[in-house]
Amino acid sequence: MVIGVLKEWHDKKVGLVPAVVKKLIVKGYEVQVETKSGRTSFIANADFEAAGATIKDRDEIYKNADIIISFTPVKEEEYSKFKKGTTYISHFKPYIFKDVSEKLKKHGIHAFSLDMIPRSSIAQSMDVLSSMASIAGYKAVLRAADLLPRYFPMLITSAGSIKPAKVLVIGAGVAGLQAIATAKRIGAIVEAVDTRLETEEEVKSLGGKFLKVEGANQAIKNGYGAEQSEEFMQKQREMMFSHVTDADVVICTATVRSTKAPIIVTKEMVENMRRGSVIIDLASDAGGNCELTEDEKTIVHNYVHIVGDSNLSDAAVVDASTLFANNVFNFLNHISDDDLKLKTENQDEIYTSSCITSVV
């Protein structure tokens, strides 16, 4: 069984790292890595070869691989290069790109979308979104600290006292909790808001103040919060106005799977923030939590920086690649039998949720 790792076209990460290549080879896989695919992750061809992989060009991998791994899906025009029946593991975002399953099936590709793995205790070791979100939450705070034209911690100096920065975190999931912890570590005053009331204790345990809005839909599906009514969203915006406009930094992480990200920070709020304030919007690829966010862009509106970046995990690409590779290894173990073939019976929620096309 041959595993092929493709060079990314829109990402700095790489699908496997040498340590995981070794483990896959021990299990009986052959691993082929596209030449220079690890360069942006600071991994040389020689490192992969030392782990037992062979270096191939892209066309050879398409020709040889039974399983292909990439963090970001290849461009659609490359689907025709896959062998019929190839298993392809990537992030397809079928909740955004509604026709991706049909396109993959048309080319005979058996696809698993890692962003569809449910957030459950049994799936923790395979939960790529959580792995990447943790890094993104950490880097979001550091990015904000770099852009903010003042200190984060309180300082008392002979020239006068400096007040600590105020940070508001929207969404207390994996990214939000990491952002809270990081902001507190470097001395900021932190507030956080989430529709899921059970997150209150987690926020408080990290030193943050929890902002509660009554009347939220508490339904949870696959570990994700539910979509809220427009009435609740309006109520939340009214409560949030004073907290957003009083913050030096706002970290946005609130997403609802299968729908557009909720708009929580309005244009009016931004225009009432202090000059030099910073918004980091990690939900930008789903439309953003800030009304003014532009995906993959940093804009300045009324002297406020608004960073739209859903892929801040690339800012820690070495660790991100390692965590992603470990998640993939655990996922492969889960969906394959002892003979390294895909399971065709006794498929559980992890398999059925992540499998977006089946041609087996």
VENLINNOR-V869299 format. One record per backbone hydrogen bond with DSSP energy under -0.5 kcal/mol. CO is the residue of the C=O (numbers start at 1). NH is the residue of the N-H. E is the energy in kcal/mol with one decimal. If there is no record, write none. Layout:
co | nh | e
CO | NH | E
CO | NH | E
This chain:
co | nh | e
1 | 3 | -0.5
1 | 30 | -2.5
2 | 66 | -2.4
2 | 67 | -2.2
3 | 32 | -3.2
4 | 6 | -0.5
4 | 69 | -2.6
5 | 34 | -2.8
17 | 20 | -0.9
17 | 21 | -2.2
18 | 22 | -2.2
19 | 23 | -1.2
20 | 24 | -2.3
21 | 25 | -2.3
22 | 26 | -2.1
23 | 27 | -1.4
24 | 28 | -0.6
24 | 29 | -2.3
25 | 28 | -1.0
30 | 3 | -3.4
31 | 54 | -2.1
32 | 5 | -2.5
33 | 56 | -2.2
34 | 37 | -2.0
36 | 39 | -1.2
38 | 41 | -1.2
38 | 43 | -2.9
39 | 42 | -1.7
44 | 47 | -0.7
44 | 48 | -1.4
45 | 49 | -2.3
46 | 50 | -2.4
47 | 51 | -1.0
48 | 53 | -2.3
49 | 52 | -1.3
54 | 33 | -2.8
54 | 56 | -0.5
56 | 35 | -2.3
57 | 61 | -1.7
58 | 62 | -2.2
59 | 63 | -1.8
60 | 64 | -2.2
61 | 65 | -2.8
62 | 83 | -0.6
66 | 87 | -2.8
67 | 4 | -3.4
68 | 89 | -2.8
69 | 6 | -1.8
71 | 91 | -0.9
75 | 78 | -2.4
76 | 79 | -1.7
78 | 81 | -2.0
79 | 82 | -1.4
83 | 86 | -1.9
86 | 88 | -0.6
86 | 110 | -2.8
87 | 68 | -2.9
88 | 90 | -0.5
88 | 112 | -2.7
89 | 70 | -1.9
90 | 92 | -0.6
90 | 114 | -3.0
91 | 73 | -0.7
93 | 96 | -1.9
93 | 97 | -3.0
96 | 98 | -1.2
97 | 100 | -1.7
99 | 103 | -1.8
100 | 104 | -2.3
101 | 105 | -2.5
102 | 106 | -1.8
103 | 107 | -0.8
104 | 107 | -0.8
104 | 109 | -2.1
105 | 108 | -1.9
108 | 85 | -3.5
108 | 110 | -0.5
109 | 111 | -0.9
110 | 88 | -2.6
111 | 356 | -1.9
111 | 357 | -1.3
112 | 90 | -2.1
112 | 114 | -0.7
113 | 116 | -2.0
114 | 117 | -1.1
118 | 120 | -1.6
120 | 123 | -0.6
121 | 124 | -1.0
123 | 126 | -1.8
123 | 127 | -0.8
124 | 127 | -0.8
126 | 128 | -1.6
127 | 131 | -1.8
128 | 132 | -2.7
129 | 133 | -2.5
130 | 134 | -2.1
131 | 135 | -1.2
132 | 136 | -2.5
133 | 137 | -2.7
134 | 138 | -1.6
135 | 139 | -2.9
136 | 140 | -2.3
137 | 141 | -1.2
138 | 142 | -1.5
139 | 143 | -2.8
140 | 144 | -2.2
141 | 145 | -2.7
142 | 146 | -1.8
143 | 147 | -1.8
144 | 148 | -2.8
148 | 150 | -1.0
152 | 165 | -2.6
155 | 157 | -0.6
155 | 162 | -3.7
157 | 160 | -1.5
160 | 157 | -1.9
162 | 155 | -1.9
165 | 167 | -0.5
165 | 189 | -2.9
166 | 248 | -2.4
166 | 249 | -2.0
167 | 191 | -2.7
168 | 170 | -0.5
168 | 251 | -2.8
169 | 171 | -0.7
169 | 193 | -2.1
170 | 253 | -2.6
173 | 177 | -2.7
174 | 178 | -1.9
175 | 179 | -2.2
176 | 180 | -2.5
177 | 181 | -2.4
178 | 182 | -2.4
179 | 183 | -2.7
180 | 184 | -2.4
181 | 185 | -2.0
182 | 186 | -1.5
183 | 188 | -2.5
184 | 187 | -1.7
188 | 190 | -0.5
189 | 167 | -3.2
190 | 209 | -2.2
191 | 169 | -2.8
192 | 211 | -3.2
193 | 171 | -3.1
195 | 197 | -0.9
196 | 199 | -1.9
197 | 200 | -1.6
199 | 203 | -2.4
200 | 204 | -2.5
201 | 205 | -2.3
202 | 206 | -1.0
203 | 206 | -0.7
203 | 208 | -2.3
204 | 207 | -1.6
209 | 192 | -2.7
210 | 212 | -0.6
211 | 194 | -0.6
212 | 214 | -0.5
213 | 216 | -0.6
216 | 218 | -0.5
219 | 226 | -0.9
221 | 224 | -1.9
222 | 119 | -1.9
224 | 221 | -2.2
229 | 233 | -2.4
230 | 234 | -2.3
231 | 235 | -1.8
232 | 236 | -2.7
233 | 237 | -2.4
234 | 238 | -2.1
235 | 239 | -1.8
236 | 240 | -2.6
237 | 241 | -1.4
239 | 243 | -0.6
240 | 244 | -3.1
241 | 245 | -2.4
242 | 246 | -0.9
243 | 247 | -0.5
244 | 247 | -1.2
248 | 278 | -2.4
249 | 168 | -2.8
250 | 252 | -0.6
250 | 280 | -2.7
251 | 170 | -3.2
251 | 253 | -0.5
252 | 282 | -2.7
253 | 255 | -0.5
256 | 259 | -1.7
262 | 264 | -0.7
264 | 266 | -0.8
265 | 291 | -3.1
266 | 270 | -2.2
267 | 271 | -2.3
268 | 272 | -0.6
269 | 272 | -1.3
270 | 273 | -1.5
274 | 277 | -1.9
276 | 149 | -0.5
277 | 305 | -2.0
278 | 250 | -2.4
279 | 281 | -0.6
279 | 307 | -3.2
280 | 252 | -3.2
280 | 282 | -0.8
281 | 284 | -0.9
281 | 309 | -1.8
283 | 286 | -1.6
283 | 288 | -2.2
284 | 287 | -1.6
286 | 261 | -3.0
289 | 264 | -2.8
289 | 265 | -2.6
290 | 293 | -1.4
294 | 297 | -1.6
297 | 299 | -0.5
297 | 308 | -2.9
299 | 306 | -3.0
301 | 304 | -1.4
303 | 276 | -2.7
304 | 301 | -2.5
305 | 279 | -2.8
306 | 299 | -2.4
306 | 308 | -0.6
307 | 281 | -3.4
307 | 309 | -0.8
308 | 296 | -1.2
308 | 297 | -0.6
311 | 314 | -1.8
312 | 315 | -1.9
313 | 316 | -1.8
314 | 317 | -1.0
316 | 320 | -2.7
317 | 321 | -2.3
318 | 322 | -1.7
319 | 323 | -2.7
320 | 324 | -2.6
321 | 325 | -2.5
322 | 326 | -2.2
323 | 327 | -2.5
324 | 328 | -2.5
325 | 329 | -2.5
326 | 330 | -2.3
327 | 331 | -2.2
328 | 332 | -3.0
329 | 333 | -2.1
330 | 334 | -1.5
331 | 335 | -2.2
332 | 336 | -1.1
335 | 343 | -2.7
337 | 340 | -2.1
341 | 337 | -2.9
348 | 352 | -2.6
349 | 353 | -2.5
350 | 354 | -1.6
351 | 355 | -2.0
354 | 113 | -3.2
354 | 356 | -0.8
357 | 111 | -0.5
